[in-house]
Amino acid sequence: MAGRAEEASLLLRPARSRRGAASAHSLSLGQRLLFVLALLTFGLASIYTGLAMLTRVTPQLFPGQNFTLGGALPNLSRIGITAPGVNSQVNQRINLLVIGVDKRPHYRDLDAYLTDTIMVATIDPVGKSVNILSIPRDTYITIHHPDGSKYSRRINESYGVGVTTGGSFEAGAGQLEYDLKQNFGIEIDSWVLLDFKGVEKLINAVGGVDVDIPYELSVGNWFYSDDDINGVWLTFPSGMQHLDGYHAVAFGRHREYDNDFQRVKRQQLVVQAAVQKLFARGLLNNPLDLWDAYSSTVKTDMSKAKMAGLAPLVVQTQGRMKTFSLADPVDGVPTLTPYTDAAGAAVQLYDPENVQYILGQVFSKAAYADSHVEIQNAYGDGGDARAAALGRYLAYSRGLPTVAIGPDSPRLEPVTTVTLYGEERRSMAEDIAKWIGVPVSAIRVEPRVSEALPDVVIVIGRDFKMPGG
């Protein structure tokens, strides 16, 4: 299952590791560290001057906001403007591509052609949360060359194709955006490009981070170099450690005596500590102050107007995030498998069905965020298989984050029913009803008397047929 199993799961699946197994070719730079920079990039220029004149376009400029902004503006519903619903275009997910390159001191600006880190941060304006998808550098994809040709290569070559043909960072980022869309259907809104020296400066800008290192992630005597010229012996013992930028990046890059999955867990520790530091110190409340500390290390296509609009939303997330990777298995089946291509390159082939499931979890519709759907069998013999198939369909094809198989109904039912507990998930209940052929008018609504109740319960009756069957 993708990411953290207890947070985004098809609960009918067999139990396994919380984070799954990492690819042997996981990312070499601080992939989770980069997310901190992405958050801060969002926070630039939180400008409110003249906002009253922009009330009629506020939903587009400030996605997911309640349109009162702490009382600074009148309640817009009183003057005939209502907040868009969860299905509105202005409340769709916001996807940021984060590109990390390993730029050595002797490189010129455009010499770093290969991307060591590729990740997508997607913000849910309704649920005020962030999902992070990491795509391992050796994932084997189809490169769509600007000259019209297509060929299979590692995904970390996509950016370089754009740079060499277009001669700019923008061309490189644009090429990677295009290949992500063509291979995985991922739409990118904006991109951020940086190297690990930029991450180091960022960590220093916030005063370093405090990381509680468990014993299994501790690092003994290790010779580390970030430039292939100079090196130092480093040790990261277990327990609470204060790390400056240099040491935080080094800790997040270590993998000498273990696998890349351990390295990813180290990176997760650092990014969690960094995000906690940002919010604890209120640094995102005054993003302009922090921007000066690292703006020279970042390249982005994001306009100041867009940054201003996203800043309040990022603050509202309060660091709530879930992490996913295409290196994670699904239902015990590896998503990436080692392969040697015709040129002798060691790459990772991906399982399309697993990828479909992972993407459905990462980019789930805002209206479905943190929802819980339960399926019950009132079909009788053969109903268990139907319930499992429906659960797989809802999770894989429709991207519902949590689907569970509940207890069998005490009696057989002739008709399939959809019951909604409370009103919060009405749009999701209506979508489910349409998918499985239940009239929307037949949705049963019950009060939500306990948080333990699912949001929606589907009871499979004798008339049930699988969608598309």
N, C-alpha and C positions, 0 to 999 in steps of 0.2 A: 504494500500500500504506500501511496506517496506520502512523503513528509512525515509528520508526527502522527502516528497511527491513531492515537486517541482523539485527535482534533479533527481529522478529516478522514472518515473511514466508512467502509461498507461493513457493518458490524456482523454480518453473517460470515465473514471471512475467518479462517483459522488465525490464531494469535501468532505474533512474531515480534521481532525487535521493534522498538519504538521508532527508530529512524531508518531501518532497512540497511542493506549492505551497500557500501560505496563502491563505485567503479575503481579499478586499479589505476585509472588515469584521471583522477579528480583534479580540480583546478589548483594551480600552483600558487596563485596570489590569494590575498585575503578576500575571498568572494563574499563572505558575510560582512567583513569590514567595509567593503565598498558600499554596502547598503546605508551605512551611517552617512557617508558622503551624499548619497542620493537623497536621503531625508533632508539634509541640510541645504542641498541645492534647491529643494522645494521651498525652503524657508526664506529665500532671498526677498528683500524688498516688500515687506508686508505693509503695503501703502493703502491708507484709507481716505486720503485727501480727495475730496470731490465725489465720494461714494454716493452721496444722496442723489446726485444727478444721474447715477447709473442704475437706479433701482429696477428699471424695466429689463435690464440685461444681467441682473445679479445672478440668476441661476447659471448662466453660462460662465461667468467670471469666478463665481464662488461655488463650485459644485458641492452638494451635500450639506450646505449651510441652512440654518433655520431662518435666515433673512431678517433677524433682529440684531445680530451681532452685539449681544450684550446690552441692548437698549439704545445703541448709537443710532439706529434707524427705526422708523415707525414699523409697526406690524403691517407688512405689505398686503395681507389679506383684507385689511380694512379699507384699502384703496383699490380693491379689485384685482390684486395680483396674489395668486395662491402658489404655495410651494409645489413643485412638480412631484409626482408620485415616484415610487421606487422603480417603476418601469420606464420613466421618462428618459429621453436621450441624454439629458444633462446630468443624470444620475448613473450613467454607465461607468464601468471601471476605467481608471486612468492607468495606462501602462507605460512604465519608464524602463528603457533599456540601459543597463549599466555595463560598460565595456572596460575591462582592465587589461592594459598592455604592460609587458615587462620591458621597460625602457632603461637600458644600461647607460652609464655615464658617457661612454664613447659613441652612443647613438646620436644621429641627428633626429630632429623632431619626427620625421616620417619614416624612420628606419624600423620602428617597432611594428612590424606587419602582423605578427601573430598575436591573437588575443588569448591571454592566459585565463581570463575570467569573462564569462558571458552569463548574465543573469537578468531577469525581468522582475521588477518590483511593480505589483499591481495594487492600486488603492481602491477600496470599496467606499464610495462616498456615502452610502447609506449605513453600512455597518461600522464605519469609522475604523477600519482595520486594514492591514497590509498582508499580502501573500508574496513570498519570494520564491521564484523558480530559478534554479541553477541548471545550466546546460553544460555538461562536461565538454572539455575542449576537443576530445577525440571522437565525439558523436559524428557518425558518418551520414552526411546529408548530400543533397543535390545542390551544387553551386550554379546559380543562374548568371552567367557572365554577361557583362554589358554588351558584348558583341553578338549576343543571341545564342551562344553555345551553352550546353549544359553538361556537367560531369560530376562525378561523386568524389568528394574530398571530406576531410575533417572540417567541422564547423569553424574551427579557429583560423582557417584560411580565408573565410569569407570577407572579413574586414580588409585584409591585405589585398584582395582582388580589387576592391573598391579604391583603395589608396593608390595602387600602382596604375590603374586605368584612369582614375579621376584626379589624382595628384593632390588630394586633400583629406583631412580628417572627416569632413562632412561626407565625402564620397564613400569613404570606408564605412562609416556608420550607416549610410543609406543602403549600401550593398548588404550589410548584415541584417538590417531591418527587412529588406526585400526577401532575403533567403529565409528568415524566420517566418514570414508570412506564407511563402510558397511551400515550405516544408511542413510547418506546424499550424498554419492559420492564425498565428499570433500577430495582432495589430499593435504597432508601437506608436505612442503619442509623442514622446520626446526621448532623447538619449543623453547620456553623460559618459564622458571618456576621461580616464585617469590612469596613472601608474602607481605602483606601490609606494613610491616616494611621496606621492600626494596623500595616500592613506596615512603614512607616517606623520606628515605635517598636520593632518586633521586631528589625529589622536593627541598630538602635542598641543594643538590649539584649544582642546577642551581640558587640558591639564592631566592627560593620561587617564588610564582606566584601572579599576580594581577588579581583578579576576580571581575567583575562587576555583583553584585548579584541583580537580580530584586526582587521586593517586594514579589512576590508569591513564591520565593524560599528562602526567608530569614528564619532564624532559631532563635527562641526565647530561653530563658533559657532552656538548655538541659544538662542533666548529661550524660557524655560520658566516657566510659572506653574501652581501646584497649587490656586489659589483664585480664578482669574479676576480678581484684583485686583493682587497683587504678583508681580513676576517678576524673574528674573535671567538673565544670559547664562551658558550652560554649554558646556563642551567636554569630550569624552571621547576622548582620543587612544588610539591603539593601544598595546598593551603591558600590563604588569601595573599595575593601578590599585587603590588602596584606596578604597572607597566607603562613606560613612556611609549612614544610612537614607534621608535626603532625596535624595542623589545616586544611590543604588542604584535607588530608585523612579523617579526621573527618567530614568535610563539605560534602564530597562525599559519606559518609556512612549514613548520617542522613535520617531517614524515620519515626520518632516516631509519628508525628501528621498528616502524609499524606501517600500517597501510594508509591509504589516502582517506579512508573513512575516519580514522582517528584525527587526521589533520582537519577535516571538515568540522568535527566536534570541537576542536580547539578554536577554529574560526568562529563558530557559533557562540562559544563562551565569551570571546572578545567583543563580538558585536552586541550581545546582550548587555554586557557591562557598559559598553559605550552608549547604547541607547538609554540605559538607566541613568547614566551620568548626564546626558543631554537634558532629559526631562527633570531630573532632580534639581539641576541648577537653573532650570528655566531658560536654557540657552536658545531654544527655538522661539522664545517670546520676543527676542530682539535679534532676528537673523542677520540684519545688516552688519552688526558688530562682528559676527563670526565670518561673514562672507569675505571681509578684507583679509582674514588670516589664511584663506586657502583658495581664493578665486583664481589665482595665477596657475594653480595646479590642475584645474578642471576645464574641460571643454564641453559645451553643451549647446544644443539648438533651442533651448527653452528661453522664451522671451521673459523680460521682467514682468510683464503684465500677467503671464501665466503663473510665474512664481508667486506673485502677490496673491493670486487667487487660490493657489494650493496651500499657501502657508497656514491659514487657519485650520484647514482640513487635516494637515499633517500633525498639528498640535493636538487636535481632537483624537487622533489615533492613540495617543499616550503610549506609543511603543508596542501596541498590540500587533503581533505578527505571527505568521505560520510559515515554516520553511519547507520547501519541496525540492526535489532534484530528479532529473531524468536518470540518475544512477540508482534510484530507489526501486526495489522490486515491487511487484503488485501481486498480491495473493500468492506469494512464494515464487512467482515466476520472474526471473531477471528482466529488467527493462532494457539493459545494455548487455551485449555479449561480445567478447573479444573476437576480432576477425583480422586477417591479413589480406589486404587488397592486392590487386595484380602488380602494383608497383612495389610490393613488399612492406607497405606502411601498416603499422599496428593501429587499428581503429576500433570503434565500438559500433556495432549494428544495433538499431533500436527495434523493439517490438511495437508495431503500430497500435495494437489494442491497448497495451499498457500505457503508451503515450497518450492515447485518447482519454483514458481514465484520469491520468495525472493532470492533463490540461483541463479536464472538466472540473477537477477539484480546485485547481489554482485560480481559474478564471470563471468560477461559478457566478451566475447572475446575482446581482446585488440583493435582490429580493429573497434569495435562498440562503444568504450568509448565516452561519451558525444555526441552521434549522435542523430539525430531527423528524424523520418520517419513519413510521412503523408499518409493517405489512403483516396482516394476520390471515391465516388460512381458514376459510369457511367453505372451501370447495369440496373437501373430503379427500379421498384417495387421489393421489397425483397433485394435490394442491401445494405440497411442500416444494416440489420442483418448479411449479408455476410461480410461487412466491419468491424463490431464489432467483429465477430468471427475471422477474420484474425488478427485484432489488438491483441486480446487475445492470439492467437497462437504465434505471433511474440514476445510478451512480456513474456508469460509464458514458452513456449516450446523452444524458440530460444534466449531468454535473451537480446533482444534489449532494451536499457535503456529508451527510450522515443518514444512512438507511439501515434499519435493523429489521430482523425477522422476529416478530412478537409471538406470543402463545397462540395456539390454534383456537379458533372460535369454539365455544361449547356446543354449537349446533350448526348445521349446514344452512347456507343462505342461498336463495335462488339468484340474487342480484348483487353485483359488486357495489360497494359503497365507499364514499370518501367522507371522512369526518374531520372537521377543522375545530381545533380547540383554541378559543379566543379569536380575535379578528386580525391579529398582526400579520399572519401568513396567508391572508385571503388570496392574494395574487398567485402565490405558489400552489395553493389548493386548487385554484381554477385551472392553472397550467396542468397539474397532474390529472385532473378530471378530463381535460381535453385529450391528453395523451392516451389515456386508457379507455376512452369512449363512454365516460360517465357524464350525463348532462350537468352543466354547471349549476343549473337550477336545483339539482338533486343533492348538492353538497349539504351535509348536515353540519350545523354549527352548535358547539357546546361551549359552556363557560370553561375557562382555563383556571381550575380551582387549585392546581398545584404545578410548580415549575418542573416536577418530575414527569408530567404528561408530555407525550410527543406533540409536535405542532400539528401533524396530520397523521391520521390512521387510515390505511387502506385495507378494507376487508374483501378478500377475493371470494366472490360468489360463483355459482355454477355457470353463470354466463360469461365468465372472464375469458378474454382472449388477449394474448400478448400483442402489444402495439406493433403494427406492421406484419402481423402474422395472418 
